[in-house]
């Protein structure tokens, strides 16, 4: 409107080209967009395959679906988060410009390779991304000025190394080198994601809740260490059970302990008090799916009525995708110089992903209604990530509104 009333002698100021295009200014920009776009594309394709309407040129479509949700969509969002977080943690620049664009291309190559290349070459294309990302993050971590090596943020490199191993084992299984590779890979990757959620949530949820809800949450490092140790033990036993028999009572006890300890965190974090602030509420709602997933895994060790798939989808859709959208919206606003306030679109995103998780869980609980519930969950998933793209595409393409780099 203002431009329409500008005087002839005072034309609108033209910004330099680099100020109108900021897609590769920082890692969260291209990877959040790529991950959200892939989420929108991949789920309708999978539902069409599952419904028997489309045939993929892939030997095991079910394994491909699980792999792409973790190593395609999930890893893209993790990459965007880590490239941005490591910059903050170390005070050193992470990949921008051409190096960042090349990383995105390596990730993209892994997504299209199964449709264009033989399985062994497609596997190599896919396996290249996580090591490349690790190398990109290792440089700022090692350049960080610290007195002791233990003060460096090693978590990103540990997570990426474990995910690389899980990805390698998936391809070993898919190509017939190891019959248990695909199942082992899924358990390991989901376990690593659960541990990452636990560690990151311990850092951000209390802090953001204090600043956003105006309350004091005392630090509880000992409690956090115990909760993390219980989670790591539960994950280790769940992964081990793929290869060797683990007594059901032991699986039930360790998973139940992890569920209880992580659920108790929410009382410490005053989760109920955060319900009126959408930007906070979604953090707590998404995190709630983490102990729920381990409670379901404990129940599956006790009764066949509860399946491991219930725990997997509670973790993958509820906790992982929910927390990712919570952080994607929050960091996209904060790192582009905007106010940390959720509007109607953000509330719609949070409601849609929560509904998607609930419906996906119900589809497993009610097999007779599986297909309509799967379609409904897919629609909710599409709404969540579609709304994110509509709202944040222009934000992530443009420079920060405060003129700062990033």
C-alpha positions in Angstrom: 0.0 0.0 0.0 2.8 2.5 0.9 4.5 1.9 -2.4 1.3 2.8 -4.3 1.3 6.3 -2.7 5.0 7.0 -3.2 5.9 10.3 -4.9 7.4 10.1 -8.4 10.6 11.6 -7.2 10.9 9.2 -4.3 10.8 5.6 -5.8 11.0 2.6 -3.5 14.5 1.7 -2.4 15.9 -1.3 -4.3 17.6 -3.9 -2.0 20.7 -5.5 -3.2 20.2 -9.0 -4.8 21.8 -10.7 -1.8 19.4 -9.0 0.6 16.3 -10.4 -1.2 17.5 -14.1 -1.2 18.6 -15.7 2.0 17.8 -19.4 1.5 21.4 -20.5 2.2 22.2 -18.0 4.9 21.9 -20.5 7.6 21.2 -24.3 7.8 17.7 -24.2 9.2 16.4 -22.4 6.1 16.9 -24.9 3.3 16.6 -28.0 5.5 13.4 -27.0 7.2 11.8 -26.2 3.8 13.2 -29.4 2.2 12.1 -31.6 5.1 8.6 -30.1 5.2 8.2 -30.4 1.4 9.3 -34.0 1.5 6.9 -34.7 4.3 4.1 -33.3 2.1 5.1 -35.4 -0.9 6.1 -38.7 0.7 3.0 -39.5 2.7 0.4 -39.4 -0.1 2.8 -41.5 -2.2 3.0 -44.0 0.6 -0.7 -44.1 1.2 -1.2 -44.7 -2.5 1.3 -47.5 -2.4 -0.2 -49.0 0.8 -3.7 -48.9 -0.8 -2.4 -50.7 -3.9 -2.9 -47.8 -6.3 0.8 -47.2 -7.1 3.7 -49.6 -7.5 7.2 -48.4 -6.7 10.3 -49.6 -8.5 11.6 -50.7 -5.0 11.9 -54.2 -3.8 10.6 -53.5 -0.3 8.2 -50.5 -0.2 7.4 -50.9 3.5 11.1 -50.8 4.4 11.5 -47.8 2.1 8.6 -45.9 3.9 10.1 -46.5 7.3 13.6 -45.5 6.1 12.5 -42.3 4.4 10.5 -41.1 7.4 13.6 -41.4 9.5 16.5 -40.9 7.1 14.8 -38.7 4.6 12.3 -36.4 6.4 13.6 -36.8 9.9 17.3 -36.3 9.1 16.6 -33.2 7.0 15.0 -31.5 10.0 17.7 -32.7 12.4 20.3 -31.3 9.9 18.7 -27.9 9.9 18.5 -27.9 13.7 22.1 -29.0 14.3 23.6 -26.6 11.7 21.9 -23.8 13.5 22.3 -25.0 17.1 26.1 -25.8 16.7 26.6 -22.3 15.5 25.1 -21.0 18.7 26.8 -23.5 21.0 30.3 -23.0 19.5 30.3 -19.4 18.4 31.7 -20.6 15.1 30.0 -20.3 11.7 28.5 -23.5 10.2 28.0 -24.1 6.5 26.4 -21.3 4.5 26.2 -20.4 0.8 27.6 -22.9 -1.6 28.7 -25.5 1.0 25.2 -25.5 2.5 23.7 -25.8 -1.0 25.9 -28.8 -1.7 24.8 -30.5 1.5 21.2 -30.0 0.5 22.0 -31.5 -2.9 23.6 -34.6 -1.3 20.5 -35.1 0.8 18.3 -34.7 -2.2 20.3 -37.2 -4.2 19.6 -39.8 -1.5 15.9 -39.2 -1.9 15.7 -39.6 -5.7 18.4 -42.3 -6.1 16.2 -45.3 -5.4 14.0 -44.4 -8.3 16.8 -43.8 -10.8 19.8 -46.0 -9.8 20.5 -49.7 -9.1 20.2 -50.5 -5.3 23.9 -50.5 -4.6 24.4 -47.0 -6.2 21.3 -45.7 -4.6 22.6 -46.9 -1.2 25.9 -45.1 -1.7 24.0 -41.9 -2.6 21.9 -42.1 0.5 24.8 -43.0 2.8 26.8 -40.0 1.7 24.7 -37.4 3.5 25.1 -38.1 7.2 29.0 -38.3 7.1 29.0 -35.1 5.0 26.9 -33.4 7.6 29.2 -34.7 10.4 32.2 -33.3 8.7 30.5 -29.9 8.2 29.7 -29.8 12.0 33.0 -31.2 13.2 34.9 -28.1 12.0 33.1 -25.5 14.2 33.1 -28.0 17.1 36.9 -28.4 16.9 37.5 -24.7 16.3 35.6 -23.9 19.5 37.8 -22.3 22.2 37.5 -24.4 25.3 39.9 -25.4 28.1 38.9 -29.1 28.1 37.8 -31.4 25.3 34.8 -32.5 27.5 33.4 -28.9 27.1 32.9 -29.4 23.4 29.4 -30.3 22.3 30.1 -33.8 21.1 26.4 -34.8 21.0 25.8 -33.9 17.3 28.8 -36.1 16.1 27.7 -39.0 18.3 24.1 -38.8 17.0 25.2 -38.6 13.4 27.7 -41.5 13.8 25.0 -43.7 15.3 22.5 -42.7 12.6 25.1 -43.5 9.9 25.6 -47.0 11.4 21.8 -47.5 11.4 21.5 -46.3 7.8 24.3 -48.6 6.7 22.6 -51.6 8.4 19.3 -50.7 6.7 20.9 -50.9 3.3 22.7 -54.1 4.3 19.4 -55.6 5.1 17.6 -54.2 2.0 20.3 -55.7 -0.3 20.2 -59.1 1.4 23.5 -59.0 3.2 21.9 -59.3 6.7 18.3 -60.5 7.2 17.8 -58.5 10.4 19.4 -55.3 9.1 16.2 -53.4 8.4 14.5 -54.1 11.8 17.8 -53.5 13.7 18.3 -50.2 11.8 14.8 -49.0 12.7 15.1 -49.8 16.4 18.5 -48.2 16.5 17.5 -45.0 14.6 14.3 -44.6 16.7 16.3 -45.1 19.9 18.9 -42.5 18.8 16.0 -40.0 18.0 14.5 -40.7 21.4 17.8 -40.0 23.2 18.2 -36.8 21.1 14.7 -35.6 22.0 15.4 -36.3 25.7 18.7 -34.4 25.7 17.4 -31.4 23.7 14.2 -31.2 25.6 16.1 -31.1 28.9 17.9 -28.0 27.6 15.1 -26.1 25.9 11.7 -27.0 27.5 12.4 -25.7 31.0 14.2 -22.6 29.7 11.5 -21.7 27.1 8.8 -22.4 29.7 10.4 -20.0 32.2 10.8 -17.2 29.7 7.5 -17.7 28.0 5.2 -18.5 31.0 7.0 -16.3 33.5 7.7 -19.0 36.1 10.7 -20.4 37.8 11.8 -24.0 37.1 14.7 -25.2 39.3 17.4 -27.1 37.6 17.5 -30.8 38.2 20.7 -32.2 36.7 20.7 -35.4 38.8 17.1 -36.2 37.9 17.8 -35.5 34.2 20.9 -37.8 34.3 18.9 -40.6 35.9 16.0 -40.2 33.3 18.5 -40.2 30.4 20.3 -43.3 31.8 17.0 -45.2 32.1 16.2 -44.2 28.5 19.6 -45.3 27.2 19.2 -48.6 29.0 15.7 -49.2 27.6 16.9 -48.4 24.1 19.9 -50.6 24.4 17.8 -53.6 25.5 15.2 -53.0 22.8 17.9 -53.0 20.1 19.6 -56.0 21.6 16.2 -57.9 21.6 16.3 -57.8 17.8 19.3 -60.1 17.8 19.1 -62.1 21.1 16.3 -63.0 23.4 15.8 -60.6 26.2 13.5 -61.6 29.1 10.1 -59.9 28.7 10.0 -58.9 32.3 13.3 -57.1 31.9 12.1 -55.3 28.8 8.9 -54.4 30.5 10.6 -53.0 33.6 13.2 -50.9 31.8 10.8 -49.4 29.4 8.3 -48.7 32.1 11.0 -47.0 34.2 12.0 -44.8 31.3 8.4 -43.9 30.7 7.7 -43.0 34.4 11.0 -41.0 34.8 10.3 -39.0 31.6 6.7 -38.4 32.4 7.7 -37.1 35.9 9.8 -34.5 34.1 6.6 -32.8 33.0 5.5 -32.2 36.5 8.9 -30.6 37.2 8.5 -28.5 34.1 5.0 -27.2 35.0 3.6 -28.5 31.7 0.0 -27.8 32.7 0.9 -24.1 33.3 2.2 -23.9 29.7 -1.1 -24.8 28.1 -2.3 -21.3 27.4 0.8 -20.4 25.4 0.7 -22.3 22.1 4.4 -21.9 21.4 5.1 -23.6 24.7 2.1 -26.0 24.8 3.2 -27.8 21.7 6.7 -28.5 23.2 5.1 -30.2 26.2 2.4 -32.0 24.2 5.0 -33.4 21.7 7.3 -34.4 24.6 4.4 -36.3 26.3 4.5 -38.8 23.4 8.0 -39.8 24.4 7.1 -41.5 27.7 3.9 -42.7 26.1 5.9 -44.5 23.5 8.1 -46.3 26.1 5.0 -47.1 28.1 3.6 -48.8 25.0 6.8 -50.6 24.4 6.7 -51.9 28.0 3.1 -53.0 27.4 4.0 -54.8 24.2 6.5 -56.9 26.1 3.7 -58.0 28.4 0.8 -58.4 26.0 0.4 -59.1 22.3 -2.6 -56.8 22.3 -0.1 -53.9 22.2 2.2 -54.0 19.2 5.7 -52.5 18.8 4.3 -50.4 15.9 2.1 -48.5 18.3 5.3 -47.4 20.2 7.1 -46.7 17.0 4.4 -44.4 15.6 3.9 -42.7 19.0 7.6 -41.8 19.0 7.9 -41.1 15.2 4.7 -39.0 14.6 3.8 -37.7 18.1 7.2 -37.0 19.6 9.6 -36.6 16.7 7.4 -34.8 14.1 5.5 -32.9 16.8 8.7 -31.6 18.5 10.2 -30.9 15.1 7.3 -28.7 14.0 7.5 -27.0 17.5 11.2 -26.2 17.0 10.8 -25.4 13.2 8.2 -22.7 13.9 10.0 -21.3 16.9 13.5 -21.2 15.5 12.2 -19.9 12.1 10.6 -17.0 13.9 13.5 -16.3 16.3 16.3 -16.7 13.8 14.6 -14.3 11.3 14.2 -11.6 13.8 10.5 -12.0 14.4 8.5 -12.1 17.7 8.2 -15.5 19.3 4.4 -15.6 19.2 2.2 -18.2 17.6 -0.6 -17.0 15.4 -3.6 -18.8 14.1 -1.5 -20.7 11.4 0.9 -22.0 14.1 -2.0 -23.1 16.3 -3.4 -24.9 13.2 0.0 -26.6 12.6 0.2 -27.8 16.2 -3.4 -29.0 16.3 -2.9 -30.9 13.0 0.2 -32.8 13.9 -1.3 -33.7 17.3 -4.4 -35.0 15.6 -2.2 -36.9 13.1 -0.5 -38.7 15.9 -3.7 -39.5 17.7 -5.4 -40.8 14.5 -2.3 -42.9 13.5 -2.4 -44.5 16.9 -6.1 -45.2 16.6 -5.5 -46.8 13.2 -3.3 -49.4 15.0 -5.8 -49.8 17.9 -8.8 -50.4 15.6 -7.7 -52.6 12.7 -11.3 -52.7 11.3 -11.2 -48.9 10.8 -7.5 -48.9 9.8 -7.9 -47.5 6.3 -10.2 -44.5 7.0 -8.2 -43.7 10.1 -4.9 -43.8 8.1 -6.5 -41.5 5.5 -7.6 -39.1 8.2 -4.1 -39.2 9.8 -2.6 -38.5 6.4 -4.8 -35.5 5.9 -3.9 -34.1 9.3 -0.2 -34.7 8.5 -0.6 -32.9 5.2 -2.3 -30.0 6.9 0.4 -29.6 9.4 3.3 -29.5 7.0 1.3 -27.8 4.2 0.5 -25.0 6.6 4.1 -24.8 7.6 5.2 -24.4 4.0 2.5 -21.8 3.2 3.4 -19.7 6.3 7.2 -20.1 6.4 8.3 -20.4 2.7 8.4 -16.6 2.3 9.9 -16.1 5.7 12.8 -18.6 5.1 13.5 -17.3 1.6 13.9 -13.7 2.8 16.6 -12.1 5.0 16.2 -11.4 8.7 13.9 -8.5 9.2 16.3 -7.0 11.7 19.2 -6.9 9.2 21.4 -9.4 11.2 23.2 -12.2 9.4 21.7 -15.7 9.4 
